[in-house]
Amino acid sequence: MDIKEILKFARDNECSDIHITAGTDIAMRRFGHLKYLKEVPTIAEAESMIMSFLTDDEKAEVLAGHDLDVGYMLEDLSRIRINVYHQRNNLAA
């Protein structure tokens, strides 16, 4: 499951949000409505996708139990805002 492909799909389909939670279908918000992908990330996959955007200092904050809001600039895409939080003892974004 490649997060950059998911982001490109969301951009190409005019989605405003992507919701990643372990054990739940990845959801994309398009024109106010959620669309669910068939992709259900495991806990490890969801954590890997989320952590791939964070610096070492931000990872340490999240692993210490803190929620985090960060901005991230993607190559060939625009700047995205990421909200990382803990849900049911797992990471979500």
Secondary structure, DSSP 8 states (H G I E B T S, - for coil): --HHHHHHHHHHTT--EEE-BTTS--EEEETTEEEE-S----HHHHHHHHHTT--HHHHHHHHTT--EEEEEE-TTS-EEEEEEEEETTEEE-
